[in-house]
Amino acid sequence: MLLDLLEYALTPCSGPARALGFLKSSLQVQARFRRCHRAWEPHLARTRRVILEAAERCPQRRLAVILGAGLLHDVPLRELSEMFREVVLVDIVFPWASRVKVRRFPNVRLLAADVTATMDALPQAARDPAVPLPESKPMRFLDEPGLDLTVSVNLLSQLPFIPTSYLRHSRRPVDDAALACWSRHLQDAHLDYLRRLHGHVALITDTGGRHRDRSGVVRKEWDNLHGLTLPEGGQRWEWELAPAPETDPEVDHVVNVIAFADWSKSARAGNAVGPAPAAGE
């Protein structure tokens, strides 16, 4: 417990990210990984293989950007550092374990940033109902001609999770429909952002989950993409996110994952989504 408190206190993190709960969430996921690493490894291994498959498709290998890289368990860091001139790992929080690991690779750097470009404005919107929820318009790397690979790693479904939880516990009166609309906006904007980047793009995300009991009966199912439809194809698998008894002695928490090693091609073929809608209420 004391070590957890020290890590929370000493991990570098921006004020908004700490206040909104991103640091706490990152450390909780890290702790769950330690407990469930055997159940997670098939998912992590497949994720790493998709990233390398995407990297191998790049005709030039100057700059690779990995979005959602914070804990590094699903990132083939050594291989990427050998394949690309520069690798930039992007996430809103990087725990100390990731910071220490990256030091072994001189061409790899960390970028602590919010990929939605909304978090700095969110606290004011949470305090003042007259302020609209921030619109996601990420611009970073869009004017980077040397960008040869971008991968969104197990990130898309999680973009609204912490911000909407923060809003639910704020003074702002927002109903479920408004939060669902804004959540979908964040996800649509992320996909629109990926389409606008130079170079090759890959996408790996979970799409939804279910609670399954020991007899195999599904007790509950849900959609993590708020009605967003992804193209057909891609690689698909299950991730044993919280096998019993992690959250329940009798129930496994399982999520469905889909991966596109060539997201740009799949999006064009499948017409996944149109431009991101206005954030709105």
Beta strands, then each sheet from edge to edge (+ up, - down):
strand 1: 63-67
strand 2: 86-91
strand 3: 108-112
strand 4: 147-153
strand 5: 200-213
strand 6: 218-223
strand 7: 235-242
strand 8: 251-260
sheet 1: 3+ 2+ 1+ 4+ 5+ 6-
sheet 2: 3+ 2+ 1+ 4+ 5+ 8- 7+
end
